Structure formats: C-alpha cells, structure tokens
Amino acid sequence: MEDGLVVYEISDSTNPFEVSQVETTGNAKSVELGPGYAYVLSDELDIINIETPESAALVHTVDIPGSTKDISSWNNYVYVADGSMIIIDVSSPESASIISSTGIVGKDIRQIAVSNGFAAVYGDWVDDSWLTFFDVDPPEVPLKLASEPTNHTMNGGFVASGNYLYALDSNWSGSLLHIYQLDPPDLNPVGLLDLPPKANGLLISNGYAYTAADGLKIIDVDPPESAHVEVSYDWPFIGGPTRIAGSFAYIAAGTSDCIQLTLIRWNQPM
C-alpha cells in the first residue's frame, strides 16, 4: 500500500501491532477521528469506517475542489482548508457532502481549527499573512467575526480546544506559542510562551499542550495567561506528538532513514 490509513492494536502499549490497512484516494496527509469513523485528508476527503478496526473500510469520498492543506472536525462536521474553508456534513458518513465554502479575497487559507462553533483560519498571499475568526454555527452560513494581518507563520501547529486557539510559530531562531480566545474572539493573544527552535506538532488535552521542541514538552496552559513548561522528555528523533490517550503520548518520529512510533508514559504531568 502506497498511501492510506494503518490501524494498530494498542491495548498492550508495550507491543502495538498492525490490524488493518485502508488505501486512500491519494497521499494521506492528516486524519481526524469521529464516532466509528476516520476522516482522512488526501487529495480528497476519504471517510473510513473503523467501528471494527480489523475490517476498516473506505465507505465514501468527498471531492474537494482545491488543493487540500488542513483538516479539523467539530460535532457532525469536517472542515477542510483548500485555499478556502470547506465545510462537510458527515452526519451520514456514506453520503457526506459539502454544505458551504467560504473564501477570503486575496488570501490562501492553509490552516484551520474549530471548537465550540468557532473556526480559526490562517492564510497568506505572497508576503501577507492573516489570522481570521469565523462563527460557524450554523455551518451553512459562516460569519466572519475578526481578521488582522500577522507576521507569525503559525507553521508548528494550529489547534482549537475549548474556548482557545493554540498556534505555534516555529523557526530556526526560536518558537513562540500563541494562545487566543475564541468567544468572544480576541486577536490579541491572552497567552504567549517562548519555546526552543523548530518546535513541531501541537496537541491539547486536559489543560496541557504537547509539542516536540528539544524533546517532548508538556506545557500547563490552564490558565493560558501563565502558560509554562511543566515537564520535558528528551529523545533523539525528529517528529511531533500525534495523539494523546490516557497516560500515553503517541509520537510519530524518525530520522532520515526511518520513521517509528514512540510511546511515552507518565503518571501525571504536575
């Protein structure tokens, strides 16, 4: 299989093993999970039934008009950045379809994050970058709430959780975690945290942020105004956290020669 979704059994965290593979319609870029389904962003949006992981199967594909760049999900909807913001109703996965498409004149939407009825998008055009907030409830008629230019790249991670957007500006000279309030939308960060250069990957879970920056950094972001690194783990690979489940961080990382799945376990970051 050249491109697709691989499902692993991880009930024994010391011995994960592959249980199924599903080929996608193109290069698999990212995945979001819903009840019983995986939404895989390839050249299109591939919807895979994973209710029985051993027999995971592609059940529907939604054609995306532009070049797919990023994906987010909230409730029964999947949001795709393809230069514009595409909203897809997946309440009936086998017949999922696009219900709205919203662009920003002169801007190429590259990243998207959705939580609690609000969408944050990051887009650029030549040397001009913008951060924009939308009200996406109802999703059929997204309403732009606020927008302003930014000189930050937001390329290390772009995640919405609860009432906040977490955006990671990563470069060789250093990285900066921005935390924005979504409701009411505030384009001035309520929290900022300096991190080592080339921070990569960003996940939010139970009041903590996880990113790869000279090892795995576990950041206390509750409250966001006093965000700080709580725990740091070292490892020699390049890569970022891909999932947090219980007391495990699942990290897809590697070198120029190989990629491996690493599990890090802790009692409680505190």
C-alpha positions as CSV (number, residue, x, y, z in Angstrom):
1,M,0.0,0.0,0.0
2,E,1.5,3.3,-1.1
3,D,-1.0,5.7,0.6
4,G,-3.6,5.1,3.3
5,L,-4.7,4.6,6.8
6,V,-2.9,2.0,9.0
7,V,-4.8,0.8,12.2
8,Y,-2.8,-0.5,15.2
9,E,-3.9,-2.5,18.2
10,I,-2.5,-0.7,21.3
11,S,-4.3,-2.5,24.2
12,D,-0.9,-3.7,25.2
13,S,1.1,-0.5,24.9
14,T,4.4,-2.4,25.0
15,N,3.5,-4.4,22.0
16,P,1.4,-2.4,19.4
17,F,0.7,-4.3,16.2
18,E,-1.0,-3.6,12.9
19,V,-4.5,-4.9,12.4
20,S,-5.6,-3.4,9.1
21,Q,-4.8,-1.1,6.2
22,V,-7.0,1.0,4.0
23,E,-5.8,2.6,0.8
24,T,-6.8,6.2,0.3
25,T,-7.5,8.1,-3.0
26,G,-4.2,10.0,-2.7
27,N,-1.4,10.9,-0.4
28,A,-2.7,10.7,3.1
29,K,-1.9,14.0,4.8
30,S,-3.8,14.1,8.1
31,V,-6.6,12.3,9.9
32,E,-9.5,13.3,12.2
33,L,-11.5,10.8,14.2
34,G,-15.2,10.7,14.9
35,P,-17.5,8.0,16.4
36,G,-16.8,4.9,14.4
37,Y,-15.2,6.7,11.5
38,A,-11.8,8.2,10.4
39,Y,-11.7,11.2,8.2
40,V,-8.5,11.1,6.1
41,L,-7.4,14.1,4.2
42,S,-5.7,13.1,1.0
43,D,-6.3,14.7,-2.4
44,E,-9.9,14.4,-1.4
45,L,-11.7,13.6,1.9
46,D,-11.8,9.8,2.5
47,I,-14.3,8.5,5.1
48,I,-13.3,5.2,6.6
49,N,-15.5,3.0,8.8
50,I,-13.3,1.9,11.7
51,E,-16.1,0.7,14.0
52,T,-14.5,-2.8,13.7
53,P,-10.8,-1.9,13.3
54,E,-9.8,-5.3,11.9
55,S,-12.1,-4.7,8.9
56,A,-11.7,-1.0,8.4
57,A,-13.1,0.1,5.0
58,L,-13.4,3.1,2.8
59,V,-17.2,4.0,2.6
60,H,-17.3,7.4,0.9
61,T,-15.1,10.0,-0.7
62,V,-15.9,13.7,-0.9
63,D,-14.3,15.6,-3.8
64,I,-12.5,18.7,-2.7
65,P,-12.3,21.5,-5.3
66,G,-8.9,22.9,-4.4
67,S,-5.6,21.6,-3.2
68,T,-6.1,20.1,0.3
69,K,-4.0,21.6,3.1
70,D,-5.5,21.0,6.5
71,I,-8.5,19.4,8.3
72,S,-10.4,19.9,11.5
73,S,-13.7,18.5,12.9
74,W,-16.4,19.5,15.3
75,N,-19.7,17.8,16.1
76,N,-21.1,16.3,12.8
77,Y,-18.9,18.4,10.5
78,V,-15.5,18.3,8.9
79,Y,-13.7,21.5,7.9
80,V,-11.1,21.4,5.2
81,A,-8.7,24.1,4.1
82,D,-8.1,24.1,0.4
83,G,-7.4,27.7,-0.2
84,S,-10.9,28.4,1.1
85,M,-12.8,26.9,4.1
86,I,-14.9,23.9,3.0
87,I,-17.5,22.6,5.5
88,I,-18.7,19.0,5.0
89,D,-21.7,17.4,6.7
90,V,-20.7,13.9,7.9
91,S,-23.8,13.2,10.0
92,S,-24.5,10.4,7.4
93,P,-20.9,9.3,6.5
94,E,-21.8,7.2,3.5
95,S,-23.5,10.3,1.9
96,A,-21.4,13.1,3.3
97,S,-21.4,16.3,1.2
98,I,-20.1,19.9,1.1
99,I,-22.6,22.3,2.6
100,S,-20.7,25.6,2.4
101,S,-17.5,27.1,1.0
102,T,-16.1,30.4,2.3
103,G,-13.0,32.2,1.0
104,I,-11.1,35.3,2.0
105,V,-10.5,37.6,-1.0
106,G,-6.8,37.5,-1.9
107,K,-5.9,35.0,0.8
108,D,-5.0,31.3,0.6
109,I,-6.4,29.5,3.6
110,R,-3.8,27.0,4.7
111,Q,-4.7,26.0,8.3
112,I,-7.9,25.6,10.1
113,A,-9.0,24.8,13.7
114,V,-12.6,24.5,15.0
115,S,-14.1,24.4,18.5
116,N,-17.4,25.3,20.1
117,G,-18.9,26.7,16.9
118,F,-15.9,28.9,16.1
119,A,-13.4,28.4,13.3
120,A,-9.9,30.0,13.2
121,V,-8.1,30.1,9.9
122,Y,-4.6,31.1,8.9
123,G,-3.9,32.2,5.3
124,D,-1.3,34.0,3.3
125,W,-0.7,35.5,-0.1
126,V,2.9,36.4,-1.1
127,D,4.3,38.2,2.0
128,D,0.9,39.0,3.5
129,S,-0.4,36.6,6.3
130,W,-3.7,36.8,8.1
131,L,-5.5,35.3,11.1
132,T,-9.3,35.2,10.9
133,F,-12.1,34.0,13.2
134,F,-15.5,32.8,11.9
135,D,-18.7,31.9,13.6
136,V,-19.6,28.5,12.0
137,D,-22.9,27.8,13.9
138,P,-24.8,27.3,11.8
139,P,-22.2,25.9,9.4
140,E,-24.3,26.6,6.3
141,V,-23.7,30.3,6.7
142,P,-20.2,31.0,8.2
143,L,-19.9,34.6,9.5
144,K,-16.5,36.3,9.6
145,L,-16.0,37.9,13.0
146,A,-12.5,39.3,13.1
147,S,-9.4,39.4,10.9
148,E,-6.0,41.0,11.0
149,P,-2.5,40.6,9.5
150,T,0.2,38.7,11.4
151,N,3.9,38.4,10.9
152,H,3.9,34.9,12.5
153,T,3.9,31.8,10.4
154,M,1.8,29.5,12.6
155,N,3.5,26.6,10.9
156,G,4.4,24.5,14.0
157,G,0.8,23.6,15.0
158,F,-2.7,25.1,14.8
159,V,-5.3,23.6,17.3
160,A,-8.5,24.8,18.8
161,S,-9.7,23.3,22.1
162,G,-12.5,24.6,24.4
163,N,-12.5,28.4,24.1
164,Y,-9.0,28.8,22.9
165,L,-6.9,28.6,19.7
166,Y,-3.3,27.4,20.2
167,A,-1.0,28.5,17.3
168,L,2.7,27.6,17.2
169,D,5.1,29.9,15.3
170,S,8.2,27.8,14.7
171,N,11.5,28.7,13.0
172,W,15.3,28.2,13.4
173,S,15.8,31.1,15.8
174,G,13.1,30.1,18.2
175,S,9.4,29.2,18.6
176,L,6.5,31.0,20.1
177,L,3.2,29.5,21.3
178,H,0.3,31.9,20.9
179,I,-3.0,31.4,22.8
180,Y,-6.1,33.3,21.6
181,Q,-9.6,33.5,23.0
182,L,-12.3,32.3,20.6
183,D,-15.5,33.5,22.4
184,P,-15.7,36.4,22.2
185,P,-12.9,36.4,19.5
186,D,-9.8,38.3,20.5
187,L,-6.9,38.7,18.0
188,N,-4.6,39.8,20.8
189,P,-3.0,36.7,22.5
190,V,-4.1,36.0,26.0
191,G,-1.0,33.8,26.5
192,L,2.5,33.6,25.0
193,L,5.3,31.2,25.6
194,D,8.8,31.1,24.2
195,L,10.0,27.6,23.2
196,P,13.2,26.1,21.6
197,P,13.7,26.4,17.8
198,K,11.8,24.3,15.3
199,A,9.0,23.2,17.7
200,N,7.0,20.6,15.7
201,G,3.4,19.3,16.3
202,L,0.9,20.5,18.8
203,L,-1.8,18.7,20.8
204,I,-4.1,19.9,23.6
205,S,-5.5,17.6,26.3
206,N,-6.9,18.2,29.8
207,G,-5.3,21.6,30.3
208,Y,-1.9,20.7,28.8
209,A,-0.3,21.3,25.5
210,Y,2.2,18.8,24.0
211,T,4.9,19.7,21.4
212,A,8.3,18.5,20.2
213,A,10.9,21.1,21.0
214,D,14.3,19.6,22.0
215,G,12.3,16.6,23.2
216,L,8.6,16.4,24.2
217,K,7.5,19.5,26.1
218,I,4.4,19.2,28.3
219,I,3.0,22.7,28.9
220,D,0.5,23.7,31.5
221,V,-1.9,26.1,29.7
222,D,-4.6,26.4,32.4
223,P,-4.8,29.3,32.8
224,P,-3.4,30.4,29.4
225,E,-2.1,33.7,30.8
226,S,0.5,31.8,32.8
227,A,1.4,29.0,30.3
228,H,4.7,27.3,31.2
229,V,6.6,24.1,30.5
230,E,5.8,21.6,33.2
231,V,7.7,18.5,32.1
232,S,10.3,17.8,29.4
233,Y,11.3,14.5,27.9
234,D,14.4,14.0,25.7
235,W,14.7,11.8,22.6
236,P,17.0,11.9,19.5
237,F,14.4,11.9,16.8
238,I,12.7,14.5,14.6
239,G,8.9,14.5,15.0
240,G,5.9,15.6,17.0
241,P,3.1,14.2,19.1
242,T,0.3,12.7,17.1
243,R,-2.2,11.6,19.7
244,I,-2.7,11.7,23.5
245,A,-4.7,8.9,25.1
246,G,-4.9,8.4,28.8
247,S,-1.3,8.5,30.2
248,F,0.4,7.9,26.8
249,A,1.7,10.3,24.2
250,Y,2.0,8.6,20.7
251,I,4.8,10.2,18.7
252,A,5.4,9.7,15.0
253,A,9.1,10.4,14.7
254,G,12.2,9.4,13.0
255,T,15.5,10.2,11.2
256,S,16.3,10.5,7.6
257,D,16.4,6.6,7.4
258,C,13.3,5.5,9.2
259,I,10.1,6.5,11.0
260,Q,8.9,4.9,14.2
261,L,6.0,5.1,16.6
262,T,7.2,6.0,20.1
263,L,5.1,5.8,23.2
264,I,5.9,7.9,26.3
265,R,4.1,7.2,29.5
266,W,3.9,9.4,32.6
267,N,2.0,9.2,35.9
268,Q,0.6,12.8,35.7
269,P,2.2,16.0,34.5
270,M,2.3,18.1,37.7
